[in-house]
Amino acid sequence: MPLARTLATTLALLAAGTAAANAQSAAACGGDFGAFVAGVKKEALAAGISPDTVERTSARMRDDTKVLARDRSQTVFTQTWGEFSTRMANAYRLKLGKANLQKYAAVFQKVEAETGVPGPAIAAFWGLETDYGAVLGDFDTLAALSTLAHDCRRPDLFRPHLIAAMKVVDAGYLKPEEMKGAWAGELGQTQILPEEYLKFGTDGDGNGSVNLLTDAPDVLATTGKFMASLGWRRGEPWLEAVRLPATFPWDRAALANKEPRSAFAALGVTKADGSALESDALPASIVLPMGKNGPAFLAFPNFDVFLQWNNSLVYSLTAGYFATRLAGAGPVDMGNPEPGLSLDDMKALQTKLTARGYDIGKVDGILGGNTREAVRQEQRRLGLPADGWPTSTLLAAL
């Protein structure tokens, strides 16, 4: 699931590349797979990777049609936030997460002291990604990355990770045959991509190696360091369930609309239990994943780290919410949201929005950020509450 996060965090790197590098990457994809692998081997040797490692890793490179099939059909995010969060942030993961927070309390305390990232935020990704290391994935990492780097859809993203995976082996962290994980090349108990493995990999227990497959202290230290690099603000919250008054101006409920927490307090927004919000200048946004009648959250700057991990609001909000539960918060009130659209109806809505000139990207039935914003603008135009939640009423009105 961190693929979307990887795409988001890689955009800046792609933009910074030179025209010559882009041309070289474009030429390095597609065509005969054997010729592609030969090019990868040449690049790896030029990067200082040992000839032995190059041979051992390249021997596992192949074109995996199952990887391409997964890449073309990421349907998990067609679920509503209520459906996805209920399934993922379940009672079992919550119980096991709290047990792990106690079991590795000393490690979590050390990581927070060094990075500012609290244990529940790290444990949320640990649990959601691999059930705390129980389900690491069975895709051959080198085969997956070579497949995606050879495929011409996103070679600029995956080829550097392929070279980095070879460097992980060259560093002695993992053997080629041990590198098994997710279909998009993520490795370890929090599904870290190879470049991140190299850059943020931390020996959490001092045994002289960084093994993100089996060594929990390494996993936690590395994940904390990575999250800190995304801009985590020490000592600040990330997400809080809140209660909104019926008179709330719904067009101000958007991630892009950041206001001081005091401004929302002045509008009558309270904590979930009805007590007063802190009236301070901490920037915040109101998030309504299922419209004005569903659950409501106040998202703070640290929530941006969850979005950078995975830019799907369904996933990132689930991770942030799960982290609050691990930190001791109670379950959110799901409210009584108006039913969302079916996959076919969502595609029909996106088609109509595209015809009206909105750039919603691919018509895929997924309620992404661009679709939510287009929905909000059409709701405003039609005199409906602009909460960004697409319903049959809106579809009929269009």
LINPE-V78215 format. One record per residue. N is the residue number from 1. SS is DSSP state (H for helix, E for strand, - for the rest). PHI is phi in whole degrees, -180 to 180 (* if undefined). BURIAL is I if it has 24 or more other C-alpha atoms within 12 Angstrom, else O. Layout:
n->N ss->SS phi->PHI burial->BURIAL
n->N ss->SS phi->PHI burial->BURIAL
This chain:
n->1 ss->- phi->* burial->I
n->2 ss->- phi->-75 burial->I
n->3 ss->H phi->-60 burial->I
n->4 ss->H phi->-62 burial->I
n->5 ss->H phi->-61 burial->I
n->6 ss->H phi->-64 burial->I
n->7 ss->H phi->-62 burial->I
n->8 ss->H phi->-66 burial->I
n->9 ss->H phi->-74 burial->I
n->10 ss->H phi->-90 burial->I
n->11 ss->H phi->-57 burial->O
n->12 ss->H phi->-64 burial->O
n->13 ss->H phi->-67 burial->O
n->14 ss->H phi->-64 burial->O
n->15 ss->H phi->-65 burial->O
n->16 ss->H phi->-82 burial->O
n->17 ss->- phi->-68 burial->O
n->18 ss->- phi->-80 burial->O
n->19 ss->H phi->-62 burial->O
n->20 ss->H phi->-65 burial->O
n->21 ss->H phi->-65 burial->O
n->22 ss->H phi->-64 burial->O
n->23 ss->H phi->-65 burial->O
n->24 ss->H phi->-65 burial->O
n->25 ss->H phi->-65 burial->I
n->26 ss->H phi->-62 burial->O
n->27 ss->H phi->-72 burial->O
n->28 ss->- phi->-88 burial->I
n->29 ss->- phi->-109 burial->I
n->30 ss->- phi->70 burial->I
n->31 ss->- phi->74 burial->O
n->32 ss->- phi->-65 burial->O
n->33 ss->H phi->-68 burial->I
n->34 ss->H phi->-62 burial->O
n->35 ss->H phi->-67 burial->O
n->36 ss->H phi->-61 burial->I
n->37 ss->H phi->-61 burial->I
n->38 ss->H phi->-59 burial->O
n->39 ss->H phi->-66 burial->I
n->40 ss->H phi->-64 burial->I
n->41 ss->H phi->-61 burial->I
n->42 ss->H phi->-64 burial->O
n->43 ss->H phi->-65 burial->I
n->44 ss->H phi->-65 burial->I
n->45 ss->H phi->-63 burial->O
n->46 ss->H phi->-66 burial->O
n->47 ss->- phi->-84 burial->O
n->48 ss->- phi->93 burial->O
n->49 ss->- phi->-75 burial->I
n->50 ss->- phi->-65 burial->O
n->51 ss->H phi->-56 burial->O
n->52 ss->H phi->-63 burial->O
n->53 ss->H phi->-64 burial->I
n->54 ss->H phi->-59 burial->I
n->55 ss->H phi->-69 burial->O
n->56 ss->H phi->-67 burial->O
n->57 ss->H phi->-79 burial->I
n->58 ss->H phi->-67 burial->I
n->59 ss->- phi->-65 burial->O
n->60 ss->- phi->-98 burial->I
n->61 ss->- phi->-79 burial->I
n->62 ss->- phi->-158 burial->I
n->63 ss->- phi->-91 burial->I
n->64 ss->- phi->-102 burial->I
n->65 ss->H phi->-67 burial->O
n->66 ss->H phi->-67 burial->O
n->67 ss->H phi->-65 burial->I
n->68 ss->H phi->-63 burial->I
n->69 ss->H phi->-64 burial->O
n->70 ss->H phi->-65 burial->O
n->71 ss->H phi->-64 burial->I
n->72 ss->H phi->-87 burial->O
n->73 ss->- phi->-137 burial->O
n->74 ss->- phi->-91 burial->O
n->75 ss->- phi->-94 burial->O
n->76 ss->H phi->-61 burial->O
n->77 ss->H phi->-88 burial->I
n->78 ss->H phi->-82 burial->I
n->79 ss->- phi->-74 burial->I
n->80 ss->- phi->-73 burial->I
n->81 ss->H phi->-63 burial->I
n->82 ss->H phi->-61 burial->I
n->83 ss->H phi->-65 burial->O
n->84 ss->H phi->-67 burial->I
n->85 ss->H phi->-69 burial->I
n->86 ss->H phi->-64 burial->I
n->87 ss->H phi->-73 burial->O
n->88 ss->H phi->-86 burial->I
n->89 ss->- phi->-92 burial->I
n->90 ss->- phi->-89 burial->I
n->91 ss->H phi->-64 burial->O
n->92 ss->H phi->-64 burial->O
n->93 ss->H phi->-63 burial->I
n->94 ss->H phi->-66 burial->I
n->95 ss->H phi->-64 burial->O
n->96 ss->H phi->-69 burial->I
n->97 ss->H phi->-64 burial->I
n->98 ss->H phi->-66 burial->I
n->99 ss->H phi->-66 burial->O
n->100 ss->H phi->-71 burial->I
n->101 ss->H phi->-62 burial->I
n->102 ss->H phi->-76 burial->O
n->103 ss->H phi->-60 burial->O
n->104 ss->- phi->-109 burial->I
n->105 ss->H phi->-55 burial->O
n->106 ss->H phi->-65 burial->O
n->107 ss->H phi->-66 burial->I
n->108 ss->H phi->-60 burial->I
n->109 ss->H phi->-64 burial->I
n->110 ss->H phi->-66 burial->O
n->111 ss->H phi->-64 burial->I
n->112 ss->H phi->-66 burial->I
n->113 ss->H phi->-62 burial->O
n->114 ss->H phi->-85 burial->O
n->115 ss->H phi->-116 burial->I
n->116 ss->- phi->87 burial->I
n->117 ss->- phi->-87 burial->I
n->118 ss->- phi->-75 burial->I
n->119 ss->H phi->-54 burial->I
n->120 ss->H phi->-59 burial->I
n->121 ss->H phi->-67 burial->I
n->122 ss->H phi->-71 burial->I
n->123 ss->H phi->-64 burial->I
n->124 ss->H phi->-62 burial->I
n->125 ss->H phi->-67 burial->I
n->126 ss->H phi->-57 burial->I
n->127 ss->H phi->-74 burial->I
n->128 ss->H phi->-69 burial->I
n->129 ss->H phi->-76 burial->I
n->130 ss->H phi->-142 burial->I
n->131 ss->- phi->53 burial->I
n->132 ss->- phi->61 burial->I
n->133 ss->- phi->94 burial->I
n->134 ss->- phi->-80 burial->O
n->135 ss->- phi->-130 burial->O
n->136 ss->- phi->-91 burial->I
n->137 ss->- phi->98 burial->I
n->138 ss->- phi->-123 burial->I
n->139 ss->E phi->-80 burial->I
n->140 ss->E phi->-68 burial->I
n->141 ss->H phi->-61 burial->I
n->142 ss->H phi->-68 burial->I
n->143 ss->H phi->-68 burial->I
n->144 ss->H phi->-63 burial->I
n->145 ss->H phi->-68 burial->I
n->146 ss->H phi->-68 burial->I
n->147 ss->H phi->-62 burial->I
n->148 ss->H phi->-74 burial->I
n->149 ss->H phi->-74 burial->I
n->150 ss->H phi->-75 burial->I
n->151 ss->- phi->-65 burial->I
n->152 ss->- phi->-84 burial->O
n->153 ss->- phi->-73 burial->O
n->154 ss->- phi->-146 burial->I
n->155 ss->H phi->-65 burial->I
n->156 ss->H phi->-64 burial->I
n->157 ss->H phi->-81 burial->I
n->158 ss->H phi->-91 burial->I
n->159 ss->H phi->-62 burial->I
n->160 ss->H phi->-61 burial->I
n->161 ss->H phi->-70 burial->I
n->162 ss->H phi->-65 burial->I
n->163 ss->H phi->-63 burial->I
n->164 ss->H phi->-64 burial->I
n->165 ss->H phi->-61 burial->I
n->166 ss->H phi->-66 burial->I
n->167 ss->H phi->-70 burial->I
n->168 ss->H phi->-60 burial->I
n->169 ss->H phi->-67 burial->I
n->170 ss->H phi->-63 burial->I
n->171 ss->- phi->-76 burial->O
n->172 ss->- phi->85 burial->O
n->173 ss->- phi->-73 burial->I
n->174 ss->- phi->-139 burial->I
n->175 ss->- phi->-89 burial->I
n->176 ss->H phi->-54 burial->I
n->177 ss->H phi->-73 burial->O
n->178 ss->H phi->-82 burial->I
n->179 ss->- phi->-80 burial->I
n->180 ss->E phi->-124 burial->I
n->181 ss->E phi->-169 burial->I
n->182 ss->- phi->-81 burial->I
n->183 ss->- phi->-64 burial->I
n->184 ss->- phi->-96 burial->I
n->185 ss->- phi->95 burial->I
n->186 ss->- phi->-72 burial->I
n->187 ss->E phi->-127 burial->I
n->188 ss->- phi->90 burial->I
n->189 ss->- phi->-76 burial->I
n->190 ss->- phi->-121 burial->I
n->191 ss->- phi->57 burial->I
n->192 ss->E phi->-97 burial->I
n->193 ss->- phi->-76 burial->I
n->194 ss->H phi->-55 burial->I
n->195 ss->H phi->-63 burial->I
n->196 ss->H phi->-71 burial->I
n->197 ss->H phi->-55 burial->I
n->198 ss->H phi->-70 burial->I
n->199 ss->H phi->-75 burial->O
n->200 ss->H phi->-113 burial->I
n->201 ss->- phi->-55 burial->I
n->202 ss->- phi->-129 burial->I
n->203 ss->- phi->-80 burial->I
n->204 ss->- phi->-73 burial->I
n->205 ss->- phi->-116 burial->I
n->206 ss->- phi->70 burial->O
n->207 ss->- phi->-93 burial->O
n->208 ss->- phi->89 burial->O
n->209 ss->- phi->-143 burial->I
n->210 ss->- phi->-123 burial->I
n->211 ss->- phi->-116 burial->I
n->212 ss->- phi->-86 burial->I
n->213 ss->- phi->-88 burial->I
n->214 ss->- phi->-124 burial->I
n->215 ss->- phi->-106 burial->I
n->216 ss->H phi->-59 burial->I
n->217 ss->H phi->-59 burial->I
n->218 ss->H phi->-63 burial->I
n->219 ss->H phi->-60 burial->I
n->220 ss->H phi->-68 burial->I
n->221 ss->H phi->-66 burial->I
n->222 ss->H phi->-66 burial->I
n->223 ss->H phi->-65 burial->I
n->224 ss->H phi->-62 burial->I
n->225 ss->H phi->-65 burial->I
n->226 ss->H phi->-65 burial->I
n->227 ss->H phi->-63 burial->I
n->228 ss->H phi->-63 burial->I
n->229 ss->H phi->-66 burial->I
n->230 ss->- phi->-84 burial->I
n->231 ss->- phi->109 burial->I
n->232 ss->- phi->-61 burial->I
n->233 ss->- phi->-101 burial->O
n->234 ss->- phi->-57 burial->O
n->235 ss->- phi->79 burial->O
n->236 ss->- phi->-106 burial->O
n->237 ss->- phi->-73 burial->I
n->238 ss->- phi->-122 burial->I
n->239 ss->E phi->-160 burial->I
n->240 ss->E phi->-149 burial->I
n->241 ss->E phi->-70 burial->I
n->242 ss->E phi->-135 burial->I
n->243 ss->E phi->-120 burial->I
n->244 ss->- phi->-107 burial->I
n->245 ss->- phi->-75 burial->O
n->246 ss->- phi->-63 burial->O
n->247 ss->- phi->-91 burial->O
n->248 ss->- phi->-62 burial->I
n->249 ss->- phi->-74 burial->O
n->250 ss->H phi->-63 burial->I
n->251 ss->H phi->-72 burial->I
n->252 ss->H phi->-93 burial->I
n->253 ss->- phi->-94 burial->I
n->254 ss->- phi->-156 burial->I
n->255 ss->- phi->-58 burial->I
n->256 ss->- phi->-72 burial->O
n->257 ss->- phi->-94 burial->O
n->258 ss->- phi->-105 burial->I
n->259 ss->E phi->-132 burial->I
n->260 ss->E phi->-61 burial->I
n->261 ss->H phi->-57 burial->I
n->262 ss->H phi->-62 burial->O
n->263 ss->H phi->-66 burial->I
n->264 ss->H phi->-73 burial->I
n->265 ss->H phi->-61 burial->I
n->266 ss->H phi->-67 burial->O
n->267 ss->- phi->-84 burial->I
n->268 ss->- phi->99 burial->I
n->269 ss->- phi->-73 burial->I
n->270 ss->E phi->-125 burial->I
n->271 ss->E phi->-65 burial->I
n->272 ss->- phi->-60 burial->I
n->273 ss->- phi->-88 burial->O
n->274 ss->- phi->93 burial->O
n->275 ss->- phi->-77 burial->O
n->276 ss->E phi->-72 burial->O
n->277 ss->- phi->-72 burial->I
n->278 ss->- phi->-64 burial->I
n->279 ss->- phi->-101 burial->O
n->280 ss->- phi->-134 burial->O
n->281 ss->- phi->-94 burial->O
n->282 ss->- phi->-60 burial->I
n->283 ss->E phi->-63 burial->I
n->284 ss->E phi->-154 burial->I
n->285 ss->E phi->-133 burial->I
n->286 ss->E phi->-89 burial->I
n->287 ss->E phi->-119 burial->I
n->288 ss->- phi->-120 burial->I
n->289 ss->- phi->-65 burial->I
n->290 ss->- phi->-132 burial->I
n->291 ss->- phi->86 burial->I
n->292 ss->- phi->-67 burial->I
n->293 ss->- phi->-98 burial->I
n->294 ss->- phi->-101 burial->I
n->295 ss->- phi->-66 burial->I
n->296 ss->- phi->-131 burial->I
n->297 ss->E phi->-134 burial->I
n->298 ss->E phi->-106 burial->I
n->299 ss->E phi->-106 burial->I
n->300 ss->E phi->-106 burial->I
n->301 ss->- phi->-52 burial->I
n->302 ss->- phi->-67 burial->I
n->303 ss->H phi->-66 burial->I
n->304 ss->H phi->-60 burial->I
n->305 ss->H phi->-66 burial->I
n->306 ss->H phi->-63 burial->I
n->307 ss->H phi->-68 burial->I
n->308 ss->H phi->-72 burial->I
n->309 ss->H phi->-64 burial->I
n->310 ss->- phi->-152 burial->I
n->311 ss->- phi->-81 burial->I
n->312 ss->- phi->-77 burial->I
n->313 ss->H phi->-64 burial->I
n->314 ss->H phi->-59 burial->I
n->315 ss->H phi->-73 burial->I
n->316 ss->H phi->-64 burial->I
n->317 ss->H phi->-70 burial->I
n->318 ss->H phi->-64 burial->I
n->319 ss->H phi->-63 burial->I
n->320 ss->H phi->-64 burial->I
n->321 ss->H phi->-65 burial->I
n->322 ss->H phi->-61 burial->I
n->323 ss->H phi->-63 burial->I
n->324 ss->H phi->-66 burial->I
n->325 ss->H phi->-65 burial->I
n->326 ss->H phi->-64 burial->I
n->327 ss->- phi->-83 burial->I
n->328 ss->- phi->116 burial->O
n->329 ss->- phi->-71 burial->O
n->330 ss->- phi->-81 burial->O
n->331 ss->- phi->-67 burial->I
n->332 ss->- phi->-76 burial->I
n->333 ss->- phi->-76 burial->I
n->334 ss->- phi->-73 burial->I
n->335 ss->- phi->66 burial->O
n->336 ss->- phi->-137 burial->O
n->337 ss->- phi->-68 burial->I
n->338 ss->- phi->-67 burial->O
n->339 ss->- phi->-53 burial->I
n->340 ss->- phi->-80 burial->I
n->341 ss->- phi->-90 burial->I
n->342 ss->- phi->-68 burial->O
n->343 ss->H phi->-58 burial->O
n->344 ss->H phi->-67 burial->O
n->345 ss->H phi->-68 burial->I
n->346 ss->H phi->-65 burial->I
n->347 ss->H phi->-64 burial->I
n->348 ss->H phi->-63 burial->I
n->349 ss->H phi->-63 burial->I
n->350 ss->H phi->-63 burial->I
n->351 ss->H phi->-63 burial->I
n->352 ss->H phi->-66 burial->I
n->353 ss->H phi->-66 burial->I
n->354 ss->H phi->-62 burial->O
n->355 ss->H phi->-64 burial->O
n->356 ss->- phi->-87 burial->O
n->357 ss->- phi->99 burial->O
n->358 ss->- phi->-82 burial->O
n->359 ss->- phi->-93 burial->O
n->360 ss->- phi->-104 burial->I
n->361 ss->- phi->78 burial->O
n->362 ss->- phi->-71 burial->O
n->363 ss->- phi->-78 burial->I
n->364 ss->- phi->-127 burial->I
n->365 ss->- phi->80 burial->I
n->366 ss->- phi->-100 burial->I
n->367 ss->- phi->-83 burial->I
n->368 ss->- phi->-89 burial->I
n->369 ss->H phi->-62 burial->I
n->370 ss->H phi->-67 burial->I
n->371 ss->H phi->-66 burial->I
n->372 ss->H phi->-60 burial->I
n->373 ss->H phi->-68 burial->I
n->374 ss->H phi->-64 burial->I
n->375 ss->H phi->-60 burial->I
n->376 ss->H phi->-61 burial->I
n->377 ss->H phi->-67 burial->I
n->378 ss->H phi->-70 burial->I
n->379 ss->H phi->-61 burial->I
n->380 ss->H phi->-64 burial->O
n->381 ss->H phi->-64 burial->O
n->382 ss->H phi->-90 burial->O
n->383 ss->- phi->79 burial->O
n->384 ss->- phi->-96 burial->I
n->385 ss->- phi->-57 burial->I
n->386 ss->- phi->-85 burial->I
n->387 ss->- phi->-101 burial->I
n->388 ss->- phi->76 burial->I
n->389 ss->- phi->-102 burial->I
n->390 ss->- phi->-76 burial->I
n->391 ss->- phi->-132 burial->I
n->392 ss->H phi->-64 burial->O
n->393 ss->H phi->-63 burial->O
n->394 ss->H phi->-67 burial->I
n->395 ss->H phi->-59 burial->I
n->396 ss->H phi->-66 burial->O
n->397 ss->H phi->-67 burial->O
n->398 ss->- phi->-85 burial->O
